[in-house]
């Protein structure tokens, strides 16, 4: 019932209807308060969307009774009062949007109890106080917007450790002190901190009033404190010298014991041992960190390079152990040109290591969104799209058992020395059962900006969820932009592209990567057409990955006569090529002809 001209107040008994699953009353003229419920609750209610109305008053504490709600969107109203602490009872909540209201008071620390939250927008209110430190316990939070409030105090440095947090906005508040310079803060845009006069750091200039650099007196006080600290440390060093020696000896004995306890399971002939793999687990060898574990680069004695993924530690007897070895055995049998090969598996009683072939050119996301992205020519981008599609197609249709990736993104498409694409990271993958359906996951499935819209309602993923994520990757290849963080509050790349082009491939030049000096327009239009099919709102309308591969391979011929002047003038039947004097790190592949075998996957 959204986007009508409904007025008046919401009936009090509406949210108590026993079979109610969704409430969509957004973009109307509704007034009154949030409907309270006392006698009965819609236990299956999964979404409450009341944004862009004229609702007023506080949010009642009974909001905590809707334990099954996954999306709570109340933005663009006139709600007042504090955000109730009972919000922490919504254990299934994945998205909360209270922006553009008149909420006041402090941010309730109980919000951190909503462990499935990936999106929090409290911007444009009248909130005050500090950011609760408990918020750092939200391990899968991707998006946090607290801009345009009256929040003060320091920005918690512990936010640097929230590895899943990719987009924040603290602008236009009263924050003070030094912006942390480590962890996730190195990825945040400087605009996220504007409008805080007392905030200082690498984005906003030198600190004042003794914060950070400070005045001469601050230096003197700091130097004095440092001397005292050094004296204390000196005394402590003398007293614990023998203890340190004992600890070092104990560690060496433990390391030797662990080495003997390690077991290596090889999925092909290997010219290295467990000790060679363990030697790679050094801080200097880390090449990646994420929710799926830490990745190290290893150099084996024979000169081969490998990537060693250390999975997060699990307690003994956990559900992770049950069937895990069987899953690894299945992954080790996968052999496909465009899937990263699992070479072996090392384990002991508390740690699991996966040994993969090494991809020297890193991930597509790092290359495309880095400084060298402009040298990733169009032909290479199109080739990567086809190769990644073939890898996913194999997982969906030809693998036994069938596999849903669950975390398709540009950072999980790795590039070898020839810039050939390989699908990677099955840390979140689950196997399809014989019935062809996937089981529900208790944690978030995917990365923010890539998650199919139906996941918010069903908390289930299938092959069509992967297809949606792959469509986002295609849009990244076309536009050169990241999926989120560049288009305004709560807007992702799919929404941005649809708004500018209305989904019409003829309008694709409005969003094409400006770093591409010249492009074959008919090919860009064709990839855009495929991307729009993949990101259809309804999962049933999306193609399968086998169909995606076929459509990508069926490249349309360039127009025989150029009439509009949009295509390059060099030749009426040839697309343009990219010329560059930059280093030839990204080789320009030869022009493609019509495919000889559309099913050669």
Secondary structure, DSSP 8 states (H G I E B T S, - for coil): --SS--EEE--TTGGG-TT--EEE--SSEEES-----SS---TT--EEE--SS--EE---GGGGG-TT--EEE--SSEE-S---GGGGG-TT--EEE--SS--EE---GGGGG-TT--EEE--SSEEEE---GGGGG-TT--EEE--SSEEEE---GGGGG-TT--EEE--SSEEEEE---SGGGGTS-GGGGTT-TEEEBTTTB---TTSTT--HHHHHHHHHHHHHHHHHHHHHHHHHHHHHHHHHHHHHHHHHHHHHH-EEEESS--S--HHHHHTT--GGGEEEEETTEEEEEEE-TTS-EEEEEE-----TTSTTTTTHHHHHHHHHT---TTB--EEEEEE-SS-EEEEEE--TT-BHHHHHTSGGGGGS-HHHHHHHHHHHHHHHHIIIIISSS-EE-S---GGGEEE-TT--EEE---TT-EE--TTS-----SS--S-TTTS-TTHHHH----HHHHHHHHHHHHHHHHH---SBSSSSTT-BHHHHHHHHHTT-GGGGGGTS-TT-SS--HHHHHHHHHHHHHHT-SSGGGS--HHHHHHHHHS-----SS--SS-S-TT-TTS-------S-TTS---------S-TT--
